[in-house]
């Protein structure tokens, strides 16, 4: 494996930890990008990677994204991320989660973990048996905390509405066609919100059972995953994995708006400018998808109730509008504008 310093996505990360626990079979990476604003906070991803280098790249990119996300959301948190390297069968055991919890605890609060792709609330309970530096735990109805997915979905939905207002001049989604990439937790929430407002949905996911259930619940149409990126629609909403906006895929886009909850949607920094050149309005991913970490932060820091969480999520559209306005005035693409703002906030401007 190449050293972190040699990788394109190493960005002065403060710490990168490689964890191995032979007894449980745990292999994990914890990357801490910045603690300038507070402890490095970000979820744990459980995923099978074809190469260990891919896991390291994911951890580096995701942790940097969390630094930017937390800073732009005005949270008292830095940015970090963990990835657990799953076997091809994606077998997950309580022993493995316990070993991960001990590794988090050994960082003495410099990293705070929570759910991400492949990790659920039950998994976080197992982790929390070993450490208190964890959020996203079950709470009573109406209380702050728990599954961050619905909060992420709400923020993405509100961000889509903001993009529609700016690009299409409409105040709601009634009659608009949304191409939804993904049918997981976040995508499902976005779909339910959009369908309730009268949007027409085309949905793609590699999991056939999941996409069929979501299509039935929302009246949406099922689309082949290979076709969703080039589908003619009003909005493309990526809500699966990242690096899907490439030179080739951007050339094939047939939408005026890209706004979704997936992390690290741009494959390269240049792809933000490619979207501008095609006249496509882009919602920077770590701004629009901050709802989950807003909820998790409020739970962990204990600085508000459910109404505070809702208010902070409802501020996402205004933040996007500020970015888009600066983009229009400066000629820089929205992703570059957001990056510059975030870098200033974490003391790296």
C-alpha positions as CSV (number, residue, x, y, z in Angstrom):
1,X,0.0,0.0,0.0
2,X,1.3,3.5,-0.8
3,X,1.9,5.8,2.1
4,X,-0.7,8.4,2.8
5,X,1.6,11.2,1.9
6,X,1.9,9.8,-1.7
7,X,-1.8,9.7,-2.4
8,X,-3.6,12.5,-4.3
9,X,-6.3,12.6,-1.7
10,X,-4.0,13.1,1.3
11,X,-4.7,16.7,2.3
12,X,-2.6,17.4,5.4
13,X,-4.7,14.9,7.4
14,X,-3.7,15.2,11.0
15,X,-3.9,11.5,11.8
16,X,-4.5,8.2,9.9
17,X,-4.8,5.0,11.9
18,X,-4.7,1.5,10.6
19,X,-6.4,-1.0,12.9
20,X,-6.0,-4.8,12.9
21,X,-7.6,-7.2,15.3
22,X,-6.6,-10.8,14.5
23,X,-9.1,-12.3,16.9
24,X,-12.2,-10.7,15.4
25,X,-10.8,-10.3,11.9
26,X,-11.2,-6.5,12.0
27,X,-9.3,-4.4,9.5
28,X,-10.2,-0.7,9.6
29,X,-8.9,2.7,8.8
30,X,-9.7,5.9,10.8
31,X,-8.7,9.1,9.1
32,X,-8.8,12.4,10.9
33,X,-8.6,15.4,8.6
34,X,-9.0,18.3,10.9
35,X,-9.7,19.0,14.6
36,X,-9.6,22.8,14.2
37,X,-13.2,23.3,15.1
38,X,-13.6,20.3,17.5
39,X,-13.2,16.5,17.6
40,X,-13.0,14.8,14.2
41,X,-16.6,13.5,13.7
42,X,-17.8,11.3,10.9
43,X,-19.5,7.9,10.4
44,X,-18.0,4.5,10.0
45,X,-18.5,2.8,6.6
46,X,-18.6,-1.0,6.3
47,X,-17.7,-1.9,2.7
48,X,-15.9,-4.5,0.6
49,X,-13.0,-2.9,-1.3
50,X,-11.3,-4.5,-4.2
51,X,-8.0,-3.2,-3.0
52,X,-6.8,-1.9,0.4
53,X,-5.6,1.2,-1.4
54,X,-9.2,1.9,-2.4
55,X,-10.2,1.8,1.3
56,X,-7.5,4.3,2.2
57,X,-8.5,6.7,-0.6
58,X,-12.1,6.4,0.6
59,X,-11.2,7.2,4.2
60,X,-9.1,10.2,3.1
61,X,-11.7,11.7,0.8
62,X,-14.6,11.1,3.2
63,X,-12.8,12.5,6.2
64,X,-11.9,15.7,4.3
65,X,-15.5,15.9,3.2
66,X,-16.6,15.7,6.8
67,X,-14.3,18.6,7.8
68,X,-15.9,20.7,5.1
69,X,-19.4,19.5,5.9
70,X,-19.2,20.2,9.6
71,X,-17.6,23.5,9.1
72,X,-20.1,24.7,6.5
73,X,-23.0,23.5,8.8
74,X,-21.6,25.7,11.6
75,X,-21.0,22.7,13.9
76,X,-18.4,22.6,16.7
77,X,-16.8,19.5,15.1
78,X,-13.8,18.7,12.9
79,X,-13.8,16.0,10.2
80,X,-13.0,12.3,10.4
81,X,-14.2,9.1,8.9
82,X,-13.7,5.4,9.5
83,X,-13.9,2.5,7.0
84,X,-14.1,-1.2,8.0
85,X,-12.8,-3.4,5.3
86,X,-15.4,-6.1,4.8
87,X,-14.8,-9.5,3.3
88,X,-16.6,-10.3,0.0
89,X,-19.5,-11.8,1.9
90,X,-19.8,-8.7,4.1
91,X,-19.9,-10.7,7.2
92,X,-20.2,-8.5,10.3
93,X,-19.9,-9.7,13.9
94,X,-20.3,-8.2,17.3
95,X,-16.7,-9.1,18.0
96,X,-15.6,-7.0,15.0
97,X,-17.7,-4.1,16.1
98,X,-16.4,-4.3,19.6
99,X,-12.8,-4.3,18.4
100,X,-13.6,-1.2,16.3
101,X,-15.2,0.4,19.4
102,X,-12.0,-0.2,21.4
103,X,-9.9,1.4,18.6
104,X,-12.2,4.5,18.7
105,X,-11.9,4.6,22.5
106,X,-8.1,4.5,22.3
107,X,-8.2,7.8,20.4
108,X,-9.5,9.4,23.6
109,X,-12.3,11.5,22.0
110,X,-10.3,13.0,19.1
111,X,-12.6,11.0,16.8
112,X,-16.4,10.6,17.2
113,X,-18.0,7.8,15.2
114,X,-21.6,7.2,13.9
115,X,-23.5,5.4,11.1
116,X,-22.5,5.4,7.5
117,X,-23.0,3.0,4.5
118,X,-23.2,-0.6,5.8
119,X,-23.6,0.4,9.5
120,X,-26.9,0.7,11.3
121,X,-28.2,1.8,14.7
122,X,-27.8,-1.7,16.1
123,X,-24.2,-1.8,15.1
124,X,-23.6,1.5,16.9
125,X,-25.0,0.0,20.0
126,X,-22.3,-2.7,19.9
127,X,-19.7,-0.1,19.3
128,X,-21.0,2.0,22.2
129,X,-20.4,-0.9,24.6
130,X,-16.7,-0.1,24.2
131,X,-16.6,3.7,23.9
132,X,-18.6,6.8,24.7
133,X,-17.3,8.6,21.6
134,X,-20.2,7.5,19.5
135,X,-23.4,9.1,18.3
136,X,-26.5,8.0,16.3
137,X,-27.7,5.8,19.2
138,X,-31.4,5.0,19.7
139,X,-33.5,7.7,21.4
140,X,-37.1,8.2,22.4
141,X,-39.6,9.6,19.9
142,X,-39.0,13.3,19.3
143,X,-35.6,13.3,20.9
144,X,-32.4,14.3,19.3
145,X,-30.3,11.5,17.9
146,X,-30.8,8.1,16.5
147,X,-30.7,7.1,12.8
148,X,-29.2,10.1,10.9
149,X,-30.7,8.9,7.6
150,X,-34.1,10.7,7.8
151,X,-32.4,14.0,8.7
152,X,-30.0,13.7,5.7
153,X,-33.0,13.0,3.5
154,X,-34.9,16.1,4.7
155,X,-31.9,18.3,4.0
156,X,-31.4,16.8,0.5
157,X,-35.1,17.3,-0.3
158,X,-35.0,21.0,0.9
159,X,-31.8,21.4,-1.1
160,X,-33.4,20.0,-4.3
161,X,-36.3,22.5,-3.8
162,X,-33.8,25.4,-3.5
163,X,-32.1,24.2,-6.7
164,X,-35.4,24.0,-8.5
165,X,-36.3,27.5,-7.4
166,X,-33.0,28.9,-8.7
167,X,-32.7,27.0,-11.9
168,X,-36.3,26.5,-12.9
169,X,-38.2,29.2,-11.1
170,X,-40.6,26.8,-9.4
171,X,-41.4,26.8,-5.7
172,X,-42.4,23.1,-5.5
173,X,-41.7,19.8,-7.2
174,X,-45.2,19.2,-8.4
175,X,-45.0,17.7,-11.9
176,X,-41.2,17.6,-12.1
177,X,-39.3,14.5,-13.0
178,X,-36.6,13.4,-10.6
179,X,-34.1,10.7,-11.6
180,X,-33.1,9.1,-8.3
181,X,-29.8,7.1,-8.2
182,X,-30.1,4.8,-5.2
183,X,-32.9,3.3,-3.1
184,X,-31.2,3.1,0.3
185,X,-32.1,5.0,3.5
186,X,-31.3,8.5,2.3
187,X,-32.7,8.0,-1.2
188,X,-35.9,6.5,0.2
189,X,-36.5,9.5,2.4
190,X,-35.9,11.9,-0.5
191,X,-38.2,9.9,-2.7
192,X,-41.0,9.9,-0.1
193,X,-40.7,13.7,0.4
194,X,-40.6,14.4,-3.4
195,X,-43.5,12.1,-4.2
196,X,-45.6,13.7,-1.5
197,X,-45.1,17.0,-3.2
198,X,-46.2,15.6,-6.6
199,X,-42.9,14.8,-8.2
200,X,-42.6,12.0,-10.8
201,X,-39.8,9.6,-9.9
202,X,-37.5,7.3,-11.9
203,X,-35.4,5.1,-9.5
204,X,-32.4,3.0,-10.1
205,X,-30.5,0.7,-7.6
206,X,-28.5,-2.5,-7.9
207,X,-30.6,-4.0,-5.2
208,X,-33.8,-5.2,-7.1
209,X,-35.9,-5.8,-4.0
210,X,-35.1,-2.5,-2.5
211,X,-35.8,-0.5,-5.7
212,X,-39.0,-2.4,-6.3
213,X,-40.3,-1.6,-2.8
214,X,-39.5,2.1,-3.1
215,X,-41.0,2.3,-6.6
216,X,-44.2,0.8,-5.2
217,X,-44.3,3.1,-2.2
218,X,-43.9,6.3,-4.3
219,X,-45.5,5.3,-7.6
220,X,-42.1,5.7,-9.3
221,X,-40.7,3.9,-12.3
222,X,-37.8,1.5,-12.1
223,X,-34.8,2.3,-14.3
224,X,-31.7,0.3,-15.2
225,X,-28.8,1.6,-13.1
226,X,-26.8,1.9,-16.3
227,X,-29.3,4.4,-17.7
228,X,-30.1,6.7,-14.8
229,X,-27.2,9.1,-15.3
230,X,-28.3,9.9,-18.9
231,X,-32.0,10.0,-18.3
232,X,-33.9,13.1,-19.4
233,X,-35.3,14.7,-16.2
234,X,-35.5,17.9,-14.3
235,X,-33.2,16.8,-11.5
236,X,-30.6,14.0,-11.2
237,X,-30.3,13.1,-7.5
238,X,-27.3,10.9,-6.8
239,X,-27.8,9.1,-3.5
240,X,-25.5,6.1,-3.7
241,X,-21.7,6.0,-3.8
242,X,-19.4,8.7,-5.0
243,X,-17.2,9.7,-7.9
244,X,-20.0,9.3,-10.3
245,X,-19.6,12.7,-12.0
246,X,-16.8,12.2,-14.4
247,X,-15.9,13.9,-17.7
248,X,-17.7,11.1,-19.6
249,X,-20.8,11.0,-17.4
250,X,-21.2,14.8,-17.3
251,X,-21.1,14.9,-21.1
252,X,-24.1,12.5,-21.1
253,X,-26.2,14.3,-18.5
254,X,-29.6,15.3,-19.6
255,X,-30.7,17.5,-16.7
256,X,-30.5,21.1,-15.6
257,X,-29.8,20.2,-11.9
258,X,-27.7,17.7,-10.0
259,X,-28.6,17.6,-6.3
260,X,-28.3,14.5,-4.1
261,X,-27.0,13.0,-0.9
262,X,-24.1,10.9,-2.1
263,X,-20.6,11.9,-0.7
264,X,-17.8,12.9,-3.1
265,X,-19.9,13.0,-6.2
266,X,-17.2,14.8,-8.3
267,X,-14.5,12.4,-9.5
268,X,-12.0,15.3,-9.9
269,X,-12.1,19.0,-9.0
270,X,-12.2,19.8,-12.7
271,X,-15.6,18.1,-12.9
272,X,-17.3,21.0,-11.1
273,X,-16.3,23.4,-13.9
274,X,-17.5,20.8,-16.5
275,X,-21.0,21.0,-14.9
276,X,-20.9,24.8,-15.2
277,X,-19.8,24.7,-18.8
278,X,-22.8,22.4,-19.5
279,X,-25.2,24.9,-17.8
280,X,-26.0,22.4,-15.0
281,X,-26.6,23.7,-11.5
282,X,-24.8,21.6,-8.9
283,X,-25.5,21.4,-5.2
284,X,-22.1,20.7,-3.4
285,X,-22.7,17.3,-1.7
286,X,-21.3,18.0,1.7
287,X,-23.5,21.1,2.0
288,X,-26.8,19.5,0.9
289,X,-26.3,16.3,2.8
290,X,-25.4,17.8,6.2
291,X,-28.8,16.9,7.8
292,X,-27.5,13.7,9.4
293,X,-24.4,15.1,11.0
294,X,-26.4,18.1,12.2
295,X,-28.6,15.7,14.1
296,X,-25.7,13.6,15.3
297,X,-23.8,16.7,16.4
298,X,-26.8,18.1,18.4
299,X,-27.1,14.7,20.1
300,X,-23.4,14.4,20.9
301,X,-22.8,18.0,22.0
302,X,-26.2,18.3,23.7
303,X,-26.8,21.8,22.5
304,X,-30.4,21.7,21.4
305,X,-33.6,19.8,20.9
306,X,-35.5,18.4,17.9
307,X,-36.7,21.9,16.9
308,X,-33.1,23.2,16.9
309,X,-32.1,20.3,14.6
310,X,-35.0,21.1,12.3
311,X,-34.0,24.8,12.2
312,X,-30.4,23.9,11.4
313,X,-31.4,21.6,8.6
314,X,-33.8,24.3,7.2
315,X,-30.8,26.6,6.9
316,X,-29.3,24.3,4.2
317,X,-31.1,26.0,1.3
318,X,-29.9,29.5,2.3
319,X,-26.3,28.1,2.5
320,X,-26.6,26.7,-1.0
321,X,-28.0,30.0,-2.3
322,X,-25.0,31.8,-0.9
323,X,-22.7,29.4,-2.7
324,X,-24.6,29.7,-6.0
325,X,-24.7,33.5,-5.8
326,X,-20.9,33.7,-5.2
327,X,-20.4,31.2,-8.0
328,X,-22.4,33.3,-10.4
329,X,-20.6,36.5,-9.3
330,X,-17.1,35.1,-9.4
331,X,-17.2,32.6,-12.3
332,X,-16.0,29.8,-10.1
333,X,-18.0,26.6,-10.0
334,X,-20.1,26.0,-6.8
335,X,-17.9,23.1,-5.6
336,X,-14.8,25.3,-5.7
337,X,-16.7,28.1,-4.0
338,X,-17.8,25.8,-1.2
339,X,-14.3,24.3,-0.8
340,X,-12.8,27.8,-0.4
341,X,-15.4,28.8,2.2
342,X,-14.8,25.5,4.1
343,X,-11.0,25.9,4.0
344,X,-11.3,29.3,5.5
345,X,-13.5,28.0,8.3
346,X,-11.0,25.2,9.3
347,X,-8.0,27.6,9.2
348,X,-6.5,26.4,5.9
349,X,-7.6,29.3,3.7
